[in-house]
Amino acid sequence: MTKNDVYKQVMLHLEEKLTRLDADITSLENDIAVDEKSTAGDKFETAREMAQQEIDLLQTQVQEVRRLHAIANQFSEMKVSSVVESGSVVTVADMHLLVGLPVGPVTLNGVHYTGIGANTPVAQQLLGKSAGTAIELNDKAVAIASVL
């Protein structure tokens, strides 16, 4: 399994999330359109405003997912480095981490990868280190098993 394979799976995961978010937005927009035809008064205005707020929240999430997708795409094209940097896929103890890309768990071939932001304490310990180097994790010294 290569770094590129992992990031392709991450991008697929993010594309699926975008599809779900777009479907939710469309559904809410349809609900507003139907309510306009069948409801009147304060109750209608309150329901419409709540739906619009939900659409706004979903659109913010869409922008964030698109931003993460663009980052994942950049990381997939980076050359593999022996030193941990943003975009590295790092194995430490039983964890497989995507450094610099805060996404939820993504599974590829039964292996779970978790994204962590570059500013997190764990990422700060990892950055600049290479395989075999020890870091402190949960008050234990653990070695970096691999860096892709």
Residue pairs with C-beta under 8 A, 6 or more apart in sequence:
1 108
1 109
1 111
2 148
3 75
3 76
3 78
3 80
3 88
3 89
3 148
4 76
5 108
6 89
6 98
6 106
6 108
6 113
6 148
7 72
7 73
7 75
7 76
7 98
8 76
9 106
9 107
9 108
9 113
10 72
10 98
10 101
10 103
10 106
10 113
10 115
11 69
11 72
11 73
11 76
13 103
13 104
13 106
14 65
14 68
14 69
14 72
14 103
15 69
17 65
18 62
18 65
18 66
18 69
21 58
21 61
21 62
21 65
22 62
24 58
25 55
25 58
25 59
25 62
28 51
28 54
28 55
28 58
29 55
31 51
32 48
32 51
32 52
35 44
35 47
35 48
35 51
36 44
36 48
39 47
68 101
68 102
68 103
71 100
71 101
72 101
72 103
74 87
75 86
75 87
75 98
75 100
75 101
78 87
80 147
80 148
81 88
81 147
82 130
82 131
82 147
83 128
83 129
83 130
83 147
84 90
84 99
84 126
84 127
84 128
84 129
84 130
84 144
84 147
85 99
85 100
85 127
85 128
86 99
86 100
86 101
86 118
86 127
87 99
87 100
87 101
88 98
88 99
88 100
88 126
88 147
88 148
89 96
89 97
89 98
89 99
89 113
89 147
89 148
90 96
90 97
90 99
90 126
90 144
90 146
90 147
90 148
91 97
91 144
91 145
91 146
92 126
92 135
92 137
92 142
92 143
92 144
92 145
93 137
93 142
93 145
95 114
96 111
96 112
96 113
96 114
97 113
97 114
97 115
97 116
97 122
97 123
97 126
98 106
98 113
98 114
98 115
98 116
99 116
99 118
99 123
99 126
99 127
100 116
100 117
100 118
100 123
101 115
101 116
101 117
102 115
102 116
102 117
102 120
103 115
104 114
104 115
105 112
105 113
105 114
106 112
106 113
106 114
106 115
107 113
116 122
116 123
117 123
118 124
118 127
122 135
122 137
125 135
125 136
125 137
126 135
126 144
129 135
129 144
130 144
130 147
131 143
131 144
131 145
131 146
131 147
132 143
132 144
133 143
133 144
134 141
134 142
134 143
134 144
135 141
135 142
135 144
136 142
